[in-house]
Amino acid sequence: MACCLTCVAGVLVMITACRPAEDAGPPPEFNVVLISVDTLRADRLNCYGYKKREVSPNIDALAADGVLFENFITSSPWTTPTHLTMFTSLYPTTHGVTQPIKELKDSLREGTEFTFNKLPDSRVTLAEVLKASGYATGAFTGGGTMDPRIGFDQGFDHYEISMYKLHRSNMRDMYEWIERHAERPFLLFWHTYEVHAPYLQGTFLDEVLPPDIAAAAKEFLNGVDGIRVRRGPGATEHDNIIWRSEQFLRSRHAFTAEVTGALYDGGIHSFDDWLGKFVQELRDRGLYEDALVILTSDHGEEFGEHNLQCIYQNHGHSVYEEMVRVPLIIKLPHQRHAGTRVSSTVRMIDLMPTILDILGVSRPPKDMQGLSLRPLWEQPETQQDRLAISEALIKMEEKKAVRTGRYKFIYSLDADTVAQHGRSFMPKTLRLKDVELYDLRVDPAEKTNLLRFSPSLETAKLAATLEQHLRDFVAGAHGRADTVELDEETIENLKALGYFE
């Protein structure tokens, strides 16, 4: 498939942001529900072809009511930079919030000031645009790397951080917010770590473990499951829950990709059950039919696909497909275009422009780098792939990928190079050991690097073309993040998510 080279121009030019005017136009007639299921891989959903287990009947039903994008590529393999892309239509390099967790670890260890990158107030978010258009805006998130002070609260009237794991109490809080705002258009953002480690659901353990070990594992999980009723996982007794879970599995000789994958599937099944209840709640209130409902994720998870040691709580370290190909389902008001599937490669930066286009917002921010996806389902004959960039690792080293419909080119920077030159640096000549090229059509698992052994002239030319796209991107205007000092509670939440001890 041909990539949309005109889309690159939006990546290369950054125009000064303009805050939406107060008179941004009358509010539209329907609500927007944006759901982000943290750490959810596209290829682990039944509607995306997963056949090993039935894990997603309610997500599948939502897909049947909407438009499913088969190749939706996220901008970063971890939570913070990706969600800021989701809300600004700016790549991480452009919005500037690319600080790796490792820097937080070091500052904590050294007893220095504990600061984190923050989205500048000058950046315009989706919530700010819709608030200016008359929307009530509410966010219910898992906190931690979604801390409101990082900039996620910009434009939200209400920002809750109780959705670490799902429970009747935090779901009830969200339902009550919906009830209070049902008489006017609203934007509801729902984010949860239900699928994210620690994996607490033993639903499928009987399939992969002997009965006695499966029973013991379920008992262990039930013993730690109480964290889901808390307003966050920051209590000291839960700081090491991921480590404890891993040690328990190792002690039973059950720390394998098969077992941790089954636990991960259990988390998906659990979220799916909550989604079914949520959709029914919207139906009961007469809100589902008219609503724009979007379900997506920020990144995936690895289960040994490229590193046999990476089978539990492993993301942020690569830009392979298991990390950056995530689901996108858009349920339009009145289920228009229900059952449509779009195969074109599209990007996280395209999500905000799509929402604003559907709503008919007349004054969108001028600096958005994405393009609306609406033509892809309204005029399917015009479908073409868009050039997708993924970047901003959670570690001190850096990888950047450029993906067309068929090929992916990856460039790696070691930690010393990043420390010396920054995360967007490319020398005049790239070393062969620092680059990878994959033909996703014949090698979707990215096992054969076409540049590893004496590439053909045709392959070398292809790599050079994709390399130039990446050079153009990193040479573009870059954003600068502000900084915010995080308090002890936020630090505890980050610990409990397993990002550092």
MIMARFI-309654 format. One record per residue (C-alpha): y, x, z. Coordinates in steps of 0.1 Angstrom, whole numbers, plus 5000, padded with zeros to 4 digits. Last residue first. Layout:
BEGIN
DRENZA      y      x      z
DRENZA      Y      X      Z
...
//
This chain:
BEGIN
DRENZA      y      x      z
DRENZA   5003   5108   5437
DRENZA   5016   5102   5402
DRENZA   5015   5076   5374
DRENZA   4988   5056   5391
DRENZA   5005   5022   5392
DRENZA   5006   5026   5430
DRENZA   5027   5057   5427
DRENZA   5052   5040   5405
DRENZA   5055   5012   5430
DRENZA   5060   5037   5459
DRENZA   5088   5053   5439
DRENZA   5104   5019   5434
DRENZA   5103   5012   5472
DRENZA   5117   5047   5480
DRENZA   5148   5042   5459
DRENZA   5155   5053   5424
DRENZA   5187   5072   5414
DRENZA   5200   5060   5380
DRENZA   5208   5081   5350
DRENZA   5225   5072   5317
DRENZA   5206   5077   5285
DRENZA   5220   5095   5254
DRENZA   5213   5081   5219
DRENZA   5204   5102   5189
DRENZA   5220   5102   5155
DRENZA   5195   5111   5128
DRENZA   5178   5145   5124
DRENZA   5147   5132   5142
DRENZA   5143   5105   5116
DRENZA   5150   5125   5085
DRENZA   5125   5151   5097
DRENZA   5099   5124   5102
DRENZA   5104   5111   5067
DRENZA   5102   5147   5055
DRENZA   5069   5152   5072
DRENZA   5056   5121   5054
DRENZA   5065   5135   5020
DRENZA   5051   5170   5029
DRENZA   5018   5154   5041
DRENZA   5015   5136   5008
DRENZA   5022   5168   4989
DRENZA   4996   5187   5009
DRENZA   4970   5160   5002
DRENZA   4977   5161   4965
DRENZA   4975   5199   4965
DRENZA   4942   5198   4984
DRENZA   4940   5206   5021
DRENZA   4925   5239   5032
DRENZA   4907   5227   5063
DRENZA   4925   5209   5091
DRENZA   4951   5190   5071
DRENZA   4929   5160   5064
DRENZA   4923   5155   5101
DRENZA   4890   5136   5102
DRENZA   4884   5115   5133
DRENZA   4912   5090   5131
DRENZA   4892   5059   5140
DRENZA   4904   5041   5109
DRENZA   4890   5068   5086
DRENZA   4887   5053   5051
DRENZA   4918   5031   5051
DRENZA   4934   5050   5080
DRENZA   4937   5082   5059
DRENZA   4947   5107   5086
DRENZA   4971   5136   5087
DRENZA   4976   5160   5116
DRENZA   5002   5187   5124
DRENZA   5007   5213   5151
DRENZA   4978   5236   5143
DRENZA   4990   5239   5107
DRENZA   5023   5254   5120
DRENZA   5054   5236   5108
DRENZA   5081   5255   5089
DRENZA   5118   5248   5094
DRENZA   5112   5241   5131
DRENZA   5112   5204   5142
DRENZA   5129   5193   5174
DRENZA   5133   5158   5189
DRENZA   5119   5162   5224
DRENZA   5142   5190   5234
DRENZA   5147   5226   5223
DRENZA   5136   5249   5251
DRENZA   5117   5225   5274
DRENZA   5102   5207   5244
DRENZA   5091   5240   5230
DRENZA   5075   5250   5263
DRENZA   5058   5216   5266
DRENZA   5041   5219   5232
DRENZA   5054   5199   5203
DRENZA   5030   5179   5181
DRENZA   5035   5163   5147
DRENZA   5014   5134   5135
DRENZA   5012   5119   5100
DRENZA   4995   5086   5095
DRENZA   4983   5071   5062
DRENZA   4974   5037   5048
DRENZA   5001   5012   5056
DRENZA   5025   5039   5064
DRENZA   5027   5057   5097
DRENZA   5050   5084   5111
DRENZA   5039   5099   5143
DRENZA   5057   5120   5170
DRENZA   5040   5139   5197
DRENZA   5057   5155   5228
DRENZA   5048   5178   5256
DRENZA   5062   5171   5291
DRENZA   5039   5140   5295
DRENZA   5046   5102   5291
DRENZA   5050   5107   5254
DRENZA   5081   5097   5235
DRENZA   5071   5088   5199
DRENZA   5058   5063   5174
DRENZA   5076   5058   5140
DRENZA   5066   5030   5116
DRENZA   5074   5029   5078
DRENZA   5072   4993   5068
DRENZA   5044   4979   5047
DRENZA   5050   4953   5020
DRENZA   5048   4916   5018
DRENZA   5068   4899   4990
DRENZA   5040   4875   4980
DRENZA   5038   4863   5016
DRENZA   5072   4847   5013
DRENZA   5076   4826   5045
DRENZA   5052   4847   5065
DRENZA   5065   4881   5056
DRENZA   5100   4869   5051
DRENZA   5103   4862   5089
DRENZA   5096   4897   5100
DRENZA   5132   4905   5106
DRENZA   5143   4941   5102
DRENZA   5145   4969   5128
DRENZA   5171   4995   5135
DRENZA   5195   4973   5154
DRENZA   5230   4988   5155
DRENZA   5250   4958   5145
DRENZA   5240   4935   5174
DRENZA   5233   4900   5161
DRENZA   5262   4876   5154
DRENZA   5250   4845   5137
DRENZA   5220   4838   5159
DRENZA   5198   4816   5137
DRENZA   5171   4813   5163
DRENZA   5144   4825   5138
DRENZA   5166   4854   5128
DRENZA   5174   4863   5164
DRENZA   5137   4864   5172
DRENZA   5129   4885   5141
DRENZA   5157   4909   5148
DRENZA   5143   4915   5183
DRENZA   5107   4921   5171
DRENZA   5113   4945   5142
DRENZA   5118   4975   5164
DRENZA   5082   4971   5175
DRENZA   5071   4978   5140
DRENZA   5053   4963   5110
DRENZA   5024   4974   5088
DRENZA   5015   4946   5064
DRENZA   4984   4925   5071
DRENZA   5000   4892   5080
DRENZA   4978   4864   5092
DRENZA   4989   4828   5090
DRENZA   4969   4803   5112
DRENZA   4999   4781   5120
DRENZA   5028   4785   5095
DRENZA   5049   4761   5116
DRENZA   5033   4754   5150
DRENZA   5061   4729   5159
DRENZA   5083   4758   5170
DRENZA   5068   4791   5158
DRENZA   5039   4808   5177
DRENZA   5043   4845   5170
DRENZA   5013   4868   5178
DRENZA   5017   4905   5180
DRENZA   4988   4927   5192
DRENZA   4990   4964   5197
DRENZA   4983   4995   5175
DRENZA   5000   5024   5194
DRENZA   4974   5037   5218
DRENZA   4940   5030   5202
DRENZA   4956   5039   5169
DRENZA   4964   5075   5179
DRENZA   4999   5084   5193
DRENZA   4987   5104   5223
DRENZA   4994   5110   5260
DRENZA   5010   5078   5271
DRENZA   4977   5061   5280
DRENZA   4947   5069   5302
DRENZA   4940   5048   5333
DRENZA   4902   5053   5330
DRENZA   4882   5067   5301
DRENZA   4900   5099   5291
DRENZA   4875   5126   5297
DRENZA   4858   5121   5264
DRENZA   4891   5128   5246
DRENZA   4897   5112   5212
DRENZA   4880   5079   5215
DRENZA   4871   5083   5251
DRENZA   4883   5050   5264
DRENZA   4920   5052   5256
DRENZA   4945   5025   5264
DRENZA   4970   5004   5244
DRENZA   5008   5001   5243
DRENZA   5037   4978   5249
DRENZA   5019   4945   5243
DRENZA   5025   4912   5224
DRENZA   5026   4875   5228
DRENZA   5055   4854   5213
DRENZA   5061   4817   5220
DRENZA   5090   4799   5202
DRENZA   5089   4765   5219
DRENZA   5092   4730   5204
DRENZA   5055   4720   5209
DRENZA   5051   4739   5242
DRENZA   5078   4723   5262
DRENZA   5065   4688   5270
DRENZA   5061   4696   5307
DRENZA   5024   4692   5305
DRENZA   5022   4713   5274
DRENZA   5042   4741   5290
DRENZA   5018   4740   5320
DRENZA   4988   4739   5296
DRENZA   5002   4771   5280
DRENZA   5004   4788   5314
DRENZA   4969   4777   5325
DRENZA   4955   4792   5292
DRENZA   4976   4823   5298
DRENZA   4961   4827   5332
DRENZA   4926   4826   5317
DRENZA   4936   4851   5291
DRENZA   4949   4874   5318
DRENZA   4915   4874   5335
DRENZA   4896   4879   5303
DRENZA   4918   4909   5294
DRENZA   4912   4923   5329
DRENZA   4875   4918   5325
DRENZA   4877   4937   5292
DRENZA   4891   4966   5311
DRENZA   4863   4965   5336
DRENZA   4838   4965   5307
DRENZA   4856   4995   5292
DRENZA   4854   5012   5325
DRENZA   4816   5007   5325
DRENZA   4809   5018   5290
DRENZA   4834   5046   5292
DRENZA   4814   5060   5321
DRENZA   4821   5064   5358
DRENZA   4789   5047   5370
DRENZA   4771   5075   5387
DRENZA   4774   5054   5419
DRENZA   4796   5079   5436
DRENZA   4816   5083   5404
DRENZA   4823   5046   5403
DRENZA   4837   5047   5439
DRENZA   4857   5079   5432
DRENZA   4874   5062   5402
DRENZA   4882   5031   5422
DRENZA   4896   5052   5450
DRENZA   4918   5072   5427
DRENZA   4931   5040   5412
DRENZA   4937   5025   5447
DRENZA   4956   5056   5459
DRENZA   4989   5039   5467
DRENZA   4973   5008   5481
DRENZA   4974   5016   5518
DRENZA   5009   5028   5514
DRENZA   5023   4994   5503
DRENZA   5039   4997   5469
DRENZA   5018   4973   5449
DRENZA   5044   4946   5444
DRENZA   5053   4912   5456
DRENZA   5018   4910   5472
DRENZA   4992   4884   5463
DRENZA   4976   4907   5437
DRENZA   4971   4935   5462
DRENZA   4944   4915   5479
DRENZA   4919   4925   5452
DRENZA   4911   4957   5470
DRENZA   4880   4944   5489
DRENZA   4870   4921   5460
DRENZA   4868   4952   5438
DRENZA   4845   4969   5463
DRENZA   4822   4938   5465
DRENZA   4821   4936   5427
DRENZA   4811   4973   5425
DRENZA   4783   4968   5451
DRENZA   4770   4938   5431
DRENZA   4771   4958   5398
DRENZA   4753   4987   5416
DRENZA   4725   4964   5428
DRENZA   4722   4945   5395
DRENZA   4719   4976   5373
DRENZA   4752   4982   5354
DRENZA   4765   4974   5319
DRENZA   4761   4937   5313
DRENZA   4763   4928   5350
DRENZA   4797   4945   5351
DRENZA   4812   4919   5327
DRENZA   4834   4898   5351
DRENZA   4840   4927   5375
DRENZA   4878   4923   5374
DRENZA   4900   4947   5393
DRENZA   4909   4973   5367
DRENZA   4934   4995   5385
DRENZA   4945   5000   5358
DRENZA   4965   4978   5334
DRENZA   4951   4944   5322
DRENZA   4969   4924   5349
DRENZA   4999   4947   5347
DRENZA   5022   4917   5338
DRENZA   5053   4908   5318
DRENZA   5068   4874   5313
DRENZA   5102   4871   5296
DRENZA   5116   4835   5296
DRENZA   5146   4828   5274
DRENZA   5159   4794   5280
DRENZA   5174   4764   5262
DRENZA   5187   4737   5286
DRENZA   5171   4709   5306
DRENZA   5140   4729   5315
DRENZA   5159   4753   5336
DRENZA   5148   4744   5371
DRENZA   5113   4735   5360
DRENZA   5109   4769   5342
DRENZA   5120   4787   5374
DRENZA   5095   4767   5394
DRENZA   5067   4776   5369
DRENZA   5076   4813   5374
DRENZA   5074   4811   5411
DRENZA   5041   4792   5408
DRENZA   5027   4821   5387
DRENZA   5037   4844   5415
DRENZA   5019   4823   5441
DRENZA   4988   4814   5421
DRENZA   4980   4850   5415
DRENZA   4985   4876   5387
DRENZA   4986   4913   5392
DRENZA   5019   4933   5391
DRENZA   5038   4901   5384
DRENZA   5062   4902   5414
DRENZA   5091   4921   5399
DRENZA   5116   4892   5393
DRENZA   5148   4893   5373
DRENZA   5170   4862   5372
DRENZA   5203   4858   5352
DRENZA   5190   4884   5327
DRENZA   5214   4900   5303
DRENZA   5208   4936   5313
DRENZA   5179   4934   5339
DRENZA   5158   4959   5319
DRENZA   5183   4986   5323
DRENZA   5164   5012   5343
DRENZA   5178   4993   5374
DRENZA   5155   4964   5366
DRENZA   5124   4985   5373
DRENZA   5099   4980   5344
DRENZA   5082   5014   5351
DRENZA   5075   4999   5386
DRENZA   5082   4962   5383
DRENZA   5054   4938   5373
DRENZA   5077   4914   5355
DRENZA   5091   4879   5356
DRENZA   5123   4877   5336
DRENZA   5147   4848   5334
DRENZA   5175   4840   5310
DRENZA   5193   4806   5307
DRENZA   5205   4804   5271
DRENZA   5240   4796   5260
DRENZA   5245   4819   5230
DRENZA   5260   4847   5252
DRENZA   5228   4845   5272
DRENZA   5208   4849   5240
DRENZA   5226   4881   5230
DRENZA   5225   4895   5265
DRENZA   5187   4888   5268
DRENZA   5181   4905   5235
DRENZA   5198   4936   5247
DRENZA   5231   4952   5237
DRENZA   5236   4989   5245
DRENZA   5269   4997   5261
DRENZA   5254   4994   5296
DRENZA   5235   5026   5289
DRENZA   5197   5023   5293
DRENZA   5187   5043   5323
DRENZA   5169   5076   5326
DRENZA   5154   5083   5361
DRENZA   5166   5100   5392
DRENZA   5149   5114   5423
DRENZA   5173   5140   5437
DRENZA   5153   5171   5446
DRENZA   5125   5173   5471
DRENZA   5105   5197   5449
DRENZA   5075   5174   5447
DRENZA   5096   5144   5440
DRENZA   5116   5162   5413
DRENZA   5084   5175   5397
DRENZA   5067   5141   5396
DRENZA   5097   5124   5382
DRENZA   5099   5151   5355
DRENZA   5062   5144   5348
DRENZA   5070   5107   5342
DRENZA   5086   5117   5309
DRENZA   5123   5109   5302
DRENZA   5125   5091   5269
DRENZA   5153   5066   5275
DRENZA   5177   5076   5248
DRENZA   5182   5043   5230
DRENZA   5180   5062   5197
DRENZA   5151   5086   5205
DRENZA   5132   5056   5220
DRENZA   5136   5036   5187
DRENZA   5161   5008   5188
DRENZA   5155   4971   5184
DRENZA   5172   4966   5218
DRENZA   5148   4945   5239
DRENZA   5115   4956   5224
DRENZA   5128   4992   5222
DRENZA   5135   4991   5259
DRENZA   5100   4978   5263
DRENZA   5086   5007   5244
DRENZA   5106   5034   5263
DRENZA   5094   5021   5297
DRENZA   5058   5012   5292
DRENZA   5039   5040   5275
DRENZA   5025   5049   5240
DRENZA   5059   5046   5223
DRENZA   5073   5027   5193
DRENZA   5045   5001   5190
DRENZA   5028   4994   5157
DRENZA   5018   4959   5146
DRENZA   4990   4960   5121
DRENZA   4972   4927   5121
DRENZA   5003   4905   5127
DRENZA   4992   4870   5137
DRENZA   5013   4839   5129
DRENZA   5009   4809   5151
DRENZA   4988   4780   5164
DRENZA   4955   4798   5156
DRENZA   4970   4828   5174
DRENZA   4977   4808   5205
DRENZA   4941   4796   5204
DRENZA   4929   4832   5200
DRENZA   4950   4841   5231
DRENZA   4933   4813   5249
DRENZA   4898   4823   5238
DRENZA   4904   4860   5246
DRENZA   4874   4879   5262
DRENZA   4843   4869   5244
DRENZA   4824   4901   5243
DRENZA   4813   4928   5219
DRENZA   4828   4911   5189
DRENZA   4864   4923   5187
DRENZA   4879   4912   5153
DRENZA   4916   4909   5160
DRENZA   4912   4872   5171
DRENZA   4885   4884   5195
DRENZA   4909   4908   5212
DRENZA   4900   4944   5221
DRENZA   4913   4958   5188
DRENZA   4949   4949   5196
DRENZA   4949   4970   5227
DRENZA   4966   4956   5258
DRENZA   4982   4981   5282
DRENZA   5009   4957   5295
DRENZA   5006   4921   5284
DRENZA   5041   4913   5272
DRENZA   5050   4876   5268
DRENZA   5082   4864   5253
DRENZA   5089   4826   5257
DRENZA   5119   4814   5237
DRENZA   5131   4778   5241
DRENZA   5142   4753   5215
DRENZA   5173   4735   5203
DRENZA   5196   4763   5195
DRENZA   5226   4771   5217
DRENZA   5260   4767   5200
DRENZA   5277   4799   5187
DRENZA   5283   4834   5199
DRENZA   5315   4823   5216
DRENZA   5313   4849   5243
DRENZA   5311   4876   5217
DRENZA   5281   4899   5215
DRENZA   5287   4935   5226
DRENZA   5292   4958   5197
DRENZA   5270   4989   5194
DRENZA   5282   5019   5175
DRENZA   5262   5023   5143
DRENZA   5231   5045   5143
DRENZA   5218   5055   5109
DRENZA   5185   5071   5102
DRENZA   5161   5044   5113
DRENZA   5179   5017   5093
DRENZA   5177   5039   5063
DRENZA   5140   5042   5067
DRENZA   5135   5005   5060
DRENZA   5145   5011   5024
DRENZA   5114   5033   5021
DRENZA   5092   5002   5025
DRENZA   5057   5018   5024
DRENZA   5035   5012   4994
DRENZA   5000   5000   5000
//
